[in-house]
Amino acid sequence: MTEKLREHRQSLNDHEAMADAQAGCVPCKLCGGRAVITDAGAGAGYYVRCENSGAFRSAEGCMVSDQRLGGWAYNVMDWWNRLHSFPTPAADEVEAVARAIYAVGCAPDEEWERAHPRTQMTYLEKARAAIAAMQARSAEPAPVSREIAEWNAALDAGCSQDAAIARVRALPAEPAGEEPVAWMYKTHLGQSLTSTFRRTHYDGFPVTDETPLYARPATPTNPERLVEAGFRPMSEWDSRDRTVLLLVDYSDGCHALDDAQFAITIGHNNDHNVGEDEGKGWEFAGWCWSHDHYVQGEGMPVGWMPLPHHLAEAFAAPSECASAPNGRHQVDTSMESGPNNCFHCEAPMPSSSAPLKGGA
C-alpha cells in the first residue's frame, strides 16, 4: 500500500469530517470524492467509506473488524464487481480477494506477508466464500484423494502450516448459490467433498476440524410451508439411521444473533421409540450460525428431507464389509491404510466416498 493511500485512509477518520455526520456524507480531502457515513446499527457505531477507494474506517478510528460483515463484504463485492467478471476464480484471484478483506478488516496490505499462517488460512476461506456469493458459477470441488494422506504426513513432519496454506489456496470457491446449513466434525459423521481436510493433534489424539455442509432449499418462515420448501412432516419419517436435512424449531431456545424461529441443519435419529417422544434420539450436527450455538440438544425437528445428491453420496453406506463389526466400511486416514481404504479389510473405497466413522 502506498504512502498516499495510507494518508487517504487516515483522512477518512478525521474528526472534522465526523462533525458533518448528520449530512450523510463528507468530502474526501485527498481525492475530492464523497465519503459516506453509514450507521452500522446494533451499537456498532458509524462507518466512513470513501466511494472512490472503497476504504472503510470506523468513527472511533479503528479499522472495520472482519466480524462486521456489512463492512468488508460490501467493500470486497464492490471491488470485485468493478474489476473482475471471471466465472471461475483462479487461486491467485482468491488470494487477491483475501488480501483485500484482510486490508479492510485488519491492517495494510503489506502486513499480509507477516500475518500468522493460520490467519492467512482464515482469510483465504473467507475469500472463497465471498467469491462464490458473487459468481454465477464456480469450479468443481477438489476430489478426496491420496493428497490427504500426503498432507497429513507433512503435518506429522512439522510442516503443517505451509502445507495447509497450499492446500487452501489450491481449492476453488464453493459452489455458487449454496451456503452452509450446518458445520460438523468429520471424525463423527464424515467429510464433505467441498471442504478442506485439516487434521490436528490434541493431547495425542488425532482430531479433524469442522467441515461445512451445503444445501439449496430455502428456510420456510412457518411450518405450514413445509411442502413448498420440499420438507416432509415428521409424521412421515422413514429414514432411521440415515443422515438427512432437518427443519428445526428454535422457538424455545436462545437467539443470540437473530429471532428466526426456524433454521435448517442436518441430523440423524437412531432411536426406535420416536413415537413416544419426537425429540428423543435426534442428533443434530455442528454449529448453527443463525442462532449462535451448537444445535446439539437444541430445538425440535418439525420437518425433514433427503440430503442433496452430492451430500447423499458422501453419507451413503459403502458396500457390505464382512470384517467390519457393524457391517459397514470404515476409513482410516492414517498412512498405513490410506484415506480411501477400509480400516478393517483394506478394501478400496470409491473416490466419491467420504470418510465414515462408526455407525454414523
PLY file of the C-alpha trace (Angstrom):
ply
format ascii 1.0
element vertex 360
property float x
property float y
property float z
element edge 359
property int vertex1
property int vertex2
end_header
0.00 0.00 0.00
1.40 3.35 -1.00
2.03 6.12 1.49
-0.56 8.29 -0.26
-3.26 5.65 0.18
-2.26 5.26 3.82
-2.77 9.02 4.27
-6.02 8.71 2.35
-7.42 6.16 4.77
-6.27 8.21 7.72
-8.13 11.25 6.40
-11.38 9.32 6.41
-11.19 9.21 10.17
-10.69 12.93 10.60
-12.82 14.34 13.41
-13.65 17.39 11.33
-15.34 15.13 8.79
-17.24 13.34 11.53
-18.78 16.66 12.60
-20.88 16.54 9.43
-22.31 13.10 10.23
-25.89 14.24 10.05
-25.38 15.39 6.45
-24.82 11.76 5.42
-21.52 12.32 3.62
-18.38 14.44 3.70
-15.74 15.24 1.04
-12.54 13.24 0.97
-9.70 15.72 1.36
-7.27 13.82 -0.86
-9.36 12.71 -3.83
-12.30 15.09 -3.58
-14.78 12.23 -3.72
-17.65 11.51 -1.39
-17.02 9.79 1.93
-20.33 8.27 3.01
-21.18 8.00 6.70
-23.21 4.89 7.47
-24.95 3.83 10.67
-23.89 0.23 11.29
-26.63 -0.33 13.86
-26.68 -2.74 16.82
-24.39 -0.47 18.79
-21.54 -0.82 16.28
-21.29 2.94 15.72
-20.65 4.68 12.41
-18.57 3.70 9.38
-17.00 6.15 6.94
-16.39 4.84 3.41
-14.69 6.66 0.55
-16.65 5.94 -2.62
-13.51 6.14 -4.78
-11.16 3.88 -2.85
-13.81 1.83 -1.06
-11.81 2.05 2.17
-13.72 1.78 5.44
-12.95 3.32 8.80
-15.00 3.37 11.98
-15.98 6.59 13.69
-13.64 5.73 16.55
-10.66 5.48 14.20
-10.28 1.70 14.14
-10.25 -0.44 11.07
-13.56 -2.17 10.47
-13.46 -5.59 12.12
-13.75 -8.61 9.87
-16.64 -9.68 12.09
-18.68 -6.68 10.95
-19.88 -8.28 7.77
-21.50 -5.15 6.41
-18.07 -3.52 6.16
-15.72 -5.91 4.41
-18.36 -7.84 2.45
-19.73 -4.71 0.76
-16.26 -3.38 0.03
-14.96 -6.61 -1.48
-18.11 -7.20 -3.53
-17.95 -3.68 -4.93
-14.24 -4.04 -5.74
-14.70 -7.43 -7.37
-17.73 -6.42 -9.44
-15.89 -3.39 -10.82
-12.64 -5.12 -11.72
-13.46 -8.78 -12.38
-16.03 -10.88 -14.16
-14.40 -14.32 -14.27
-16.80 -17.27 -13.82
-14.15 -19.46 -12.20
-11.62 -17.71 -9.96
-8.03 -18.82 -10.08
-6.00 -19.40 -6.93
-4.20 -16.08 -7.28
-7.54 -14.27 -7.58
-8.77 -15.93 -4.41
-5.65 -14.70 -2.65
-6.17 -11.20 -4.06
-9.63 -11.07 -2.51
-8.26 -12.47 0.76
-5.69 -9.68 0.85
-8.41 -7.10 0.20
-10.55 -8.43 3.04
-7.52 -8.51 5.33
-6.58 -4.93 4.43
-10.09 -3.66 5.15
-10.57 -5.58 8.37
-7.15 -5.68 9.95
-4.11 -3.96 8.52
-2.47 -2.51 5.37
-1.75 -4.94 2.57
1.97 -5.18 3.15
1.33 -6.68 6.59
-0.34 -9.72 4.97
3.06 -11.32 4.46
3.77 -11.03 8.20
0.38 -12.40 9.25
0.28 -15.71 11.08
-0.27 -18.66 8.70
-3.49 -19.59 10.47
-4.73 -16.04 9.96
-3.96 -16.27 6.25
-5.87 -19.55 6.04
-8.90 -17.92 7.68
-8.95 -15.06 5.20
-8.44 -17.37 2.23
-11.54 -19.27 3.33
-13.47 -16.00 3.62
-12.35 -15.00 0.14
-13.57 -18.25 -1.38
-16.96 -17.78 0.28
-17.16 -14.14 -0.85
-16.33 -15.02 -4.46
-18.86 -17.85 -4.51
-21.60 -15.45 -3.41
-20.82 -13.14 -6.34
-20.27 -15.68 -9.09
-22.80 -17.23 -11.41
-20.93 -20.50 -11.01
-17.69 -21.83 -9.62
-15.22 -24.61 -10.29
-15.89 -28.16 -9.20
-14.53 -29.00 -5.74
-11.28 -30.91 -5.48
-11.91 -34.66 -5.01
-10.77 -36.57 -1.96
-7.53 -38.32 -2.87
-4.22 -39.58 -1.56
-3.23 -35.94 -1.30
-4.96 -36.08 2.08
-2.51 -38.68 3.32
0.40 -36.68 1.92
-0.91 -33.59 3.69
-1.18 -35.47 6.99
2.36 -36.77 6.53
3.59 -33.20 6.10
1.70 -32.20 9.24
3.22 -35.02 11.26
6.64 -33.97 9.95
6.16 -30.48 11.34
5.41 -28.75 8.02
1.69 -28.33 8.65
1.39 -24.57 8.22
2.92 -24.34 4.74
1.08 -27.47 3.62
-2.24 -26.19 4.95
-1.93 -22.84 3.21
-1.00 -24.52 -0.08
-3.98 -26.84 0.25
-6.44 -23.99 0.84
-5.03 -21.86 -1.98
-5.43 -24.73 -4.44
-9.16 -25.14 -3.78
-11.77 -23.33 -5.89
-14.59 -21.31 -4.39
-17.55 -23.26 -3.04
-20.40 -23.99 -5.48
-22.26 -20.74 -6.10
-25.79 -20.34 -4.82
-25.22 -22.53 -1.79
-24.40 -21.59 1.76
-23.63 -23.75 4.81
-26.65 -25.18 6.54
-24.52 -26.82 9.23
-20.96 -27.48 10.33
-19.93 -30.89 11.52
-16.92 -32.76 12.86
-15.57 -35.19 10.29
-14.40 -37.58 12.97
-18.04 -38.08 13.97
-20.04 -38.32 10.76
-17.96 -37.97 7.61
-16.42 -35.46 5.26
-17.98 -33.09 2.75
-16.13 -33.15 -0.57
-16.39 -29.36 -0.94
-14.24 -28.60 2.07
-10.61 -28.68 3.05
-9.39 -31.65 5.06
-7.43 -30.45 8.05
-6.03 -32.56 10.83
-4.55 -31.51 14.13
-3.41 -33.29 17.28
-4.82 -32.64 20.72
-3.44 -34.45 23.74
-2.08 -37.17 21.50
-5.38 -37.87 19.71
-5.96 -37.08 16.03
-8.79 -34.59 15.63
-10.16 -33.33 12.33
-11.55 -29.82 12.01
-15.11 -28.87 11.12
-16.45 -29.05 7.59
-19.37 -27.12 6.06
-22.45 -28.81 4.65
-24.25 -27.09 1.79
-27.84 -27.26 0.57
-30.07 -25.19 -1.65
-33.54 -25.31 -0.03
-34.79 -22.05 1.45
-35.82 -21.91 5.08
-39.61 -21.58 5.30
-40.95 -18.90 7.61
-43.54 -21.22 9.15
-44.21 -24.96 9.31
-47.24 -24.59 7.02
-44.80 -24.01 4.12
-43.02 -27.33 4.59
-44.50 -28.74 1.39
-43.44 -25.66 -0.61
-39.85 -25.99 0.56
-39.74 -29.73 -0.03
-39.67 -30.71 3.64
-41.80 -33.61 4.80
-43.65 -33.62 8.13
-42.08 -35.67 10.91
-45.11 -37.97 10.88
-43.75 -39.34 7.58
-40.27 -40.00 8.99
-38.92 -43.24 7.49
-35.16 -42.75 7.45
-33.81 -44.05 10.73
-30.04 -44.40 10.92
-29.66 -42.11 7.90
-28.42 -38.51 7.89
-30.98 -36.07 6.48
-31.69 -32.35 6.31
-33.83 -31.16 9.20
-36.01 -28.11 9.68
-35.66 -27.25 13.37
-37.93 -25.09 15.51
-35.83 -22.93 17.85
-38.76 -21.01 19.38
-37.90 -22.29 22.87
-34.17 -21.66 22.56
-31.83 -18.69 22.92
-31.49 -16.46 19.87
-28.13 -14.76 20.22
-27.90 -13.35 16.69
-31.46 -13.14 15.39
-35.02 -14.11 16.21
-35.53 -16.60 13.38
-37.83 -19.35 14.58
-36.82 -21.98 12.04
-33.44 -23.00 10.68
-32.06 -25.82 8.54
-29.43 -28.22 9.87
-28.61 -31.91 9.45
-29.11 -34.84 11.79
-29.95 -38.47 12.21
-32.11 -40.50 14.59
-31.17 -43.97 15.76
-33.91 -44.17 18.40
-36.74 -46.59 17.60
-39.22 -45.09 20.07
-39.69 -41.76 18.37
-43.45 -42.16 18.65
-43.24 -41.60 22.40
-41.07 -38.50 22.13
-40.36 -36.91 18.75
-37.24 -35.21 20.08
-35.72 -38.31 21.63
-32.84 -39.84 19.76
-32.17 -36.94 17.41
-28.56 -35.91 16.90
-28.02 -32.50 15.31
-24.65 -31.78 13.71
-22.44 -28.77 14.19
-22.77 -25.08 14.87
-25.82 -23.01 13.90
-24.55 -19.61 12.72
-28.07 -18.18 12.71
-28.63 -18.90 16.39
-25.03 -18.74 17.59
-24.83 -22.04 19.43
-24.25 -25.73 18.84
-27.50 -27.28 17.71
-26.89 -30.49 19.67
-29.82 -30.84 22.05
-31.37 -27.54 20.93
-34.73 -27.09 19.26
-37.22 -29.61 17.90
-37.23 -31.03 14.34
-40.52 -30.23 12.60
-39.66 -31.36 9.07
-37.14 -33.43 7.15
-35.97 -34.09 3.58
-33.25 -36.27 1.99
-29.81 -34.79 1.56
-28.99 -33.19 -1.81
-27.39 -35.62 -4.24
-23.77 -34.56 -3.73
-24.13 -34.89 0.05
-26.15 -38.10 -0.11
-23.20 -39.74 -1.87
-20.87 -38.63 0.89
-23.08 -40.19 3.58
-24.20 -43.29 1.70
-23.28 -46.62 3.28
-20.49 -48.41 1.33
-20.92 -51.99 0.15
-21.02 -54.71 2.76
-17.80 -55.44 4.58
-17.74 -58.79 6.37
-14.78 -57.88 8.56
-16.32 -54.65 9.82
-18.04 -55.22 13.18
-21.08 -53.11 12.21
-21.31 -54.36 8.63
-20.01 -51.15 7.12
-16.69 -49.93 5.86
-14.68 -47.57 7.99
-11.96 -45.30 6.68
-8.62 -44.90 8.36
-6.90 -41.62 7.45
-3.52 -42.80 8.69
-0.62 -43.52 6.36
-0.91 -47.29 6.93
-4.18 -47.79 5.05
-4.61 -44.51 3.18
-7.66 -42.27 3.17
-9.74 -44.38 0.74
-9.23 -47.87 2.17
-11.44 -49.63 4.68
-9.95 -49.60 8.16
-10.90 -53.25 8.74
-10.40 -55.04 5.42
-8.25 -52.64 3.36
-10.88 -52.75 0.59
-10.59 -49.76 -1.76
-13.44 -47.31 -1.43
-14.96 -45.17 -4.22
-13.22 -41.84 -4.68
-16.54 -40.08 -4.06
-16.99 -41.71 -0.65
-16.26 -39.62 2.39
-14.55 -41.00 5.50
-17.12 -42.67 7.73
-16.63 -43.43 11.39
-18.63 -45.90 13.43
-22.27 -46.31 12.50
-22.84 -42.68 11.57
0 1
1 2
2 3
3 4
4 5
5 6
6 7
7 8
8 9
9 10
10 11
11 12
12 13
13 14
14 15
15 16
16 17
17 18
18 19
19 20
20 21
21 22
22 23
23 24
24 25
25 26
26 27
27 28
28 29
29 30
30 31
31 32
32 33
33 34
34 35
35 36
36 37
37 38
38 39
39 40
40 41
41 42
42 43
43 44
44 45
45 46
46 47
47 48
48 49
49 50
50 51
51 52
52 53
53 54
54 55
55 56
56 57
57 58
58 59
59 60
60 61
61 62
62 63
63 64
64 65
65 66
66 67
67 68
68 69
69 70
70 71
71 72
72 73
73 74
74 75
75 76
76 77
77 78
78 79
79 80
80 81
81 82
82 83
83 84
84 85
85 86
86 87
87 88
88 89
89 90
90 91
91 92
92 93
93 94
94 95
95 96
96 97
97 98
98 99
99 100
100 101
101 102
102 103
103 104
104 105
105 106
106 107
107 108
108 109
109 110
110 111
111 112
112 113
113 114
114 115
115 116
116 117
117 118
118 119
119 120
120 121
121 122
122 123
123 124
124 125
125 126
126 127
127 128
128 129
129 130
130 131
131 132
132 133
133 134
134 135
135 136
136 137
137 138
138 139
139 140
140 141
141 142
142 143
143 144
144 145
145 146
146 147
147 148
148 149
149 150
150 151
151 152
152 153
153 154
154 155
155 156
156 157
157 158
158 159
159 160
160 161
161 162
162 163
163 164
164 165
165 166
166 167
167 168
168 169
169 170
170 171
171 172
172 173
173 174
174 175
175 176
176 177
177 178
178 179
179 180
180 181
181 182
182 183
183 184
184 185
185 186
186 187
187 188
188 189
189 190
190 191
191 192
192 193
193 194
194 195
195 196
196 197
197 198
198 199
199 200
200 201
201 202
202 203
203 204
204 205
205 206
206 207
207 208
208 209
209 210
210 211
211 212
212 213
213 214
214 215
215 216
216 217
217 218
218 219
219 220
220 221
221 222
222 223
223 224
224 225
225 226
226 227
227 228
228 229
229 230
230 231
231 232
232 233
233 234
234 235
235 236
236 237
237 238
238 239
239 240
240 241
241 242
242 243
243 244
244 245
245 246
246 247
247 248
248 249
249 250
250 251
251 252
252 253
253 254
254 255
255 256
256 257
257 258
258 259
259 260
260 261
261 262
262 263
263 264
264 265
265 266
266 267
267 268
268 269
269 270
270 271
271 272
272 273
273 274
274 275
275 276
276 277
277 278
278 279
279 280
280 281
281 282
282 283
283 284
284 285
285 286
286 287
287 288
288 289
289 290
290 291
291 292
292 293
293 294
294 295
295 296
296 297
297 298
298 299
299 300
300 301
301 302
302 303
303 304
304 305
305 306
306 307
307 308
308 309
309 310
310 311
311 312
312 313
313 314
314 315
315 316
316 317
317 318
318 319
319 320
320 321
321 322
322 323
323 324
324 325
325 326
326 327
327 328
328 329
329 330
330 331
331 332
332 333
333 334
334 335
335 336
336 337
337 338
338 339
339 340
340 341
341 342
342 343
343 344
344 345
345 346
346 347
347 348
348 349
349 350
350 351
351 352
352 353
353 354
354 355
355 356
356 357
357 358
358 359
